[in-house]
Amino acid sequence: MALAGVGFQVSEGLIYAVIGPNGAGKTTLFNNLCGFYRPSAGSIRFDGHELCGLPTHRIAALGIARTFQNLQLFFNMTVIENVMVGCHLRAKTGLLTAALRLPGVRREERRLREWASEALELCDLTDRAGQPVGSLPYGLMKRVEIARALAARPRLLLLDEPAAGLNDTETGALRELIARIRATGVTILLVEHHMPLVMSVSDRLLVLDYGSVLAEGTPAEIQADPRVVAAYLGGAVQYAV
């Protein structure tokens, strides 16, 4: 089984990290939370709503947004156009009214552009708004994905390995960005292999191994857990937090 008996609770306002070796079930967990996969048993609840069986767009409308391990951008579109895609659940314009370009459509497009601009500002991408996203360096593309997720105005943001492929400078900037996002009131569920980043930003961690929960606790508790050291951290390694 990809996941077996996994249970945990994330309190509002926390940064909660999920770690574990490759193949432990981290991305599968995200895919269940977002409705890409449907679990064969169990329950997933968000703010009193049962998520199991809901389509992905209904789950997103409840206030859950995510990024992906591999970039899922529209490379022939500009940065702000990519981010505006994240606003589509907040739009009311139908296909016919959009085709006719009625005044209400233009007003709504201006509003969505404003929301997208706010997300770009939070992610330090304002000066890149008009550039084709395919022309950006990889680290900035990762930020565009985060900005697009934020444009949906989520209450829970799922970040799937946001530091993958980033250099030390970019990872440091990502750490600051995650802190800024948290300061806006968004709860963050983070899957990440970069242990210094995880240990420095997270309030609590869940450790998965072979699809099951190995440990759960604060960063200090996880670093001191010999089961985690043996299964994942690979030795008595200490990280500055």
C-alpha positions as CSV (number, residue, x, y, z in Angstrom):
1,M,0.0,0.0,0.0
2,A,1.2,3.5,-0.8
3,L,-0.2,4.8,2.4
4,A,-1.3,2.7,5.4
5,G,-3.0,4.0,8.5
6,V,-1.6,7.5,8.1
7,G,-3.3,9.9,10.5
8,F,-2.4,13.5,11.5
9,Q,-3.9,16.9,12.2
10,V,-2.7,20.3,11.2
11,S,-3.8,23.3,13.3
12,E,-4.6,26.6,11.6
13,G,-1.6,28.9,11.1
14,L,1.1,26.3,11.4
15,I,3.9,25.3,9.0
16,Y,3.6,21.5,9.1
17,A,6.2,19.5,7.2
18,V,6.0,16.0,5.9
19,I,9.4,14.3,5.4
20,G,10.7,10.8,4.6
21,P,12.8,8.8,2.1
22,N,12.0,8.7,-1.6
23,G,8.9,6.4,-2.0
24,A,7.7,7.0,1.5
25,G,4.3,8.3,0.2
26,K,4.7,12.0,0.6
27,T,3.4,13.1,-2.8
28,T,0.8,10.3,-2.7
29,L,-0.5,12.0,0.5
30,F,-0.7,15.3,-1.3
31,N,-2.5,13.8,-4.2
32,N,-5.1,12.3,-1.9
33,L,-5.6,15.6,-0.1
34,C,-6.1,17.4,-3.5
35,G,-8.5,14.8,-4.9
36,F,-6.1,13.5,-7.6
37,Y,-6.2,10.1,-5.9
38,R,-9.1,8.6,-4.0
39,P,-8.1,6.6,-0.9
40,S,-9.6,3.1,-0.6
41,A,-10.4,3.8,3.1
42,G,-10.3,6.5,5.7
43,S,-11.4,10.1,5.9
44,I,-9.8,13.5,5.0
45,R,-11.5,16.5,6.5
46,F,-10.8,20.2,6.1
47,D,-12.6,22.8,8.2
48,G,-15.5,20.3,8.8
49,H,-15.8,19.3,5.1
50,E,-15.2,15.7,4.0
51,L,-12.8,15.8,1.1
52,C,-12.8,12.1,0.0
53,G,-14.8,11.8,-3.2
54,L,-14.8,15.5,-4.0
55,P,-13.4,16.5,-7.4
56,T,-10.3,18.6,-7.4
57,H,-12.0,21.9,-8.3
58,R,-14.4,21.5,-5.4
59,I,-11.5,20.9,-3.0
60,A,-9.7,24.0,-4.4
61,A,-12.8,26.1,-3.9
62,L,-12.8,25.1,-0.2
63,G,-9.5,26.9,0.1
64,I,-6.7,24.4,-0.7
65,A,-4.0,25.1,-3.3
66,R,-0.8,23.4,-4.2
67,T,2.4,23.4,-6.1
68,F,4.1,20.5,-7.8
69,Q,7.5,18.7,-7.8
70,N,7.8,19.2,-11.5
71,L,6.9,22.6,-13.0
72,Q,3.3,22.8,-14.3
73,L,3.5,26.2,-15.9
74,F,2.2,27.6,-19.3
75,F,5.6,28.5,-20.8
76,N,4.2,30.5,-23.7
77,M,2.3,32.8,-21.4
78,T,3.6,35.7,-19.3
79,V,4.3,35.5,-15.6
80,I,1.1,37.5,-14.7
81,E,-1.0,35.4,-17.1
82,N,0.2,32.2,-15.4
83,V,-0.6,33.6,-12.0
84,M,-4.1,34.8,-13.1
85,V,-4.9,31.2,-14.0
86,G,-4.9,30.7,-10.2
87,C,-7.8,33.1,-9.9
88,H,-10.2,31.2,-12.1
89,L,-12.2,29.7,-9.2
90,R,-13.0,33.3,-8.1
91,A,-14.2,34.3,-11.5
92,K,-17.9,34.3,-12.5
93,T,-17.6,35.0,-16.2
94,G,-19.0,32.3,-18.5
95,L,-17.8,31.3,-21.9
96,L,-20.4,33.4,-23.9
97,T,-19.9,36.6,-21.9
98,A,-16.2,36.3,-22.1
99,A,-16.4,35.8,-25.9
100,L,-18.5,38.9,-26.2
101,R,-16.1,41.0,-24.0
102,L,-19.0,42.6,-22.1
103,P,-18.2,45.4,-19.7
104,G,-18.5,43.1,-16.7
105,V,-15.9,40.8,-18.2
106,R,-13.4,43.6,-18.4
107,R,-14.1,44.7,-14.8
108,E,-13.6,41.1,-13.6
109,E,-10.4,40.8,-15.5
110,R,-9.1,43.9,-13.9
111,R,-10.0,42.5,-10.5
112,L,-8.3,39.2,-11.2
113,R,-5.2,41.0,-12.5
114,E,-5.1,43.0,-9.2
115,W,-5.2,39.7,-7.2
116,A,-2.5,38.2,-9.3
117,S,-0.4,41.4,-8.9
118,E,-0.7,41.0,-5.1
119,A,0.6,37.5,-5.3
120,L,3.5,38.6,-7.5
121,E,4.4,41.3,-5.0
122,L,4.4,38.8,-2.1
123,C,6.7,36.5,-4.2
124,D,9.1,39.4,-5.3
125,L,8.0,38.9,-8.9
126,T,6.4,42.3,-9.7
127,D,9.2,43.3,-12.1
128,R,8.8,40.0,-14.0
129,A,5.1,40.3,-14.6
130,G,5.2,40.9,-18.3
131,Q,8.0,38.5,-19.2
132,P,7.3,35.1,-20.8
133,V,7.6,32.5,-18.0
134,G,9.7,30.3,-20.2
135,S,12.5,32.9,-20.2
136,L,12.9,32.9,-16.4
137,P,15.6,31.0,-14.5
138,Y,14.4,27.9,-12.8
139,G,14.3,29.3,-9.3
140,L,12.0,32.1,-10.4
141,M,9.7,29.6,-12.2
142,K,9.3,27.9,-8.9
143,R,8.2,31.2,-7.4
144,V,5.7,31.7,-10.2
145,E,4.1,28.4,-9.2
146,I,3.8,29.5,-5.6
147,A,2.4,32.9,-6.7
148,R,-0.2,31.1,-8.9
149,A,-1.3,29.0,-5.9
150,L,-1.5,32.1,-3.7
151,A,-3.7,33.8,-6.3
152,A,-6.4,31.3,-5.5
153,R,-6.5,32.9,-2.0
154,P,-6.1,29.6,-0.2
155,R,-6.4,29.0,3.5
156,L,-4.1,25.9,3.2
157,L,-1.1,25.9,0.9
158,L,0.5,22.6,-0.1
159,L,4.1,23.0,-1.2
160,D,5.6,19.9,-2.8
161,E,9.5,20.1,-2.7
162,P,9.7,23.9,-3.4
163,A,13.5,23.9,-2.7
164,A,14.3,21.1,-5.2
165,G,16.8,22.3,-7.8
166,L,17.5,25.6,-5.9
167,N,20.9,26.9,-4.9
168,D,21.7,28.1,-1.4
169,T,20.9,31.7,-2.1
170,E,17.5,30.8,-3.7
171,T,16.8,28.4,-0.8
172,G,17.4,31.2,1.7
173,A,15.0,33.5,-0.3
174,L,12.5,30.7,-0.3
175,R,12.8,30.4,3.5
176,E,11.9,34.1,3.8
177,L,9.0,33.7,1.4
178,I,7.5,30.9,3.3
179,A,7.7,33.0,6.5
180,R,5.9,35.9,4.7
181,I,3.2,33.6,3.4
182,R,2.6,32.2,6.9
183,A,2.4,35.8,8.2
184,T,-0.6,36.4,6.0
185,G,-2.5,33.7,7.9
186,V,-2.1,30.9,5.4
187,T,-1.5,27.4,6.9
188,I,1.3,25.6,5.1
189,L,1.8,21.9,4.5
190,L,5.3,21.3,3.3
191,V,6.9,18.3,1.6
192,E,10.7,18.8,1.4
193,H,14.0,16.9,1.4
194,H,16.1,20.0,2.3
195,M,16.5,19.4,6.0
196,P,18.0,22.7,7.1
197,L,15.1,24.5,5.4
198,V,12.5,22.1,7.0
199,M,14.0,22.3,10.4
200,S,14.2,26.1,10.4
201,V,10.7,26.9,9.2
202,S,8.5,24.1,10.5
203,D,6.4,24.1,13.7
204,R,5.8,20.3,13.5
205,L,6.9,17.4,11.3
206,L,5.4,14.1,10.2
207,V,7.9,11.4,9.2
208,L,6.7,8.8,6.7
209,D,8.5,5.6,6.0
210,Y,7.1,2.9,3.6
211,G,3.7,4.6,3.6
212,S,3.3,4.6,7.4
213,V,3.9,7.2,10.1
214,L,7.3,6.7,11.7
215,A,7.2,9.8,14.0
216,E,5.5,13.1,14.6
217,G,6.7,16.0,16.7
218,T,8.6,19.3,16.8
219,P,11.8,19.8,14.9
220,A,13.9,19.2,18.0
221,E,12.0,16.0,18.8
222,I,12.3,14.6,15.3
223,Q,16.1,15.3,15.2
224,A,16.5,13.4,18.4
225,D,14.4,10.4,17.4
226,P,16.7,7.5,16.7
227,R,14.1,5.9,14.4
228,V,14.2,8.9,12.2
229,V,18.0,9.1,12.2
230,A,18.2,5.5,11.2
231,A,15.5,5.7,8.5
232,Y,16.2,9.1,7.0
233,L,18.6,11.6,8.4
234,G,21.4,9.1,8.1
235,G,23.3,9.8,11.3
236,A,23.5,12.0,14.3
237,V,23.2,15.2,12.3
238,Q,22.3,18.5,14.0
239,Y,20.7,21.4,12.1
240,A,20.8,25.0,13.2
241,V,17.2,26.3,13.7
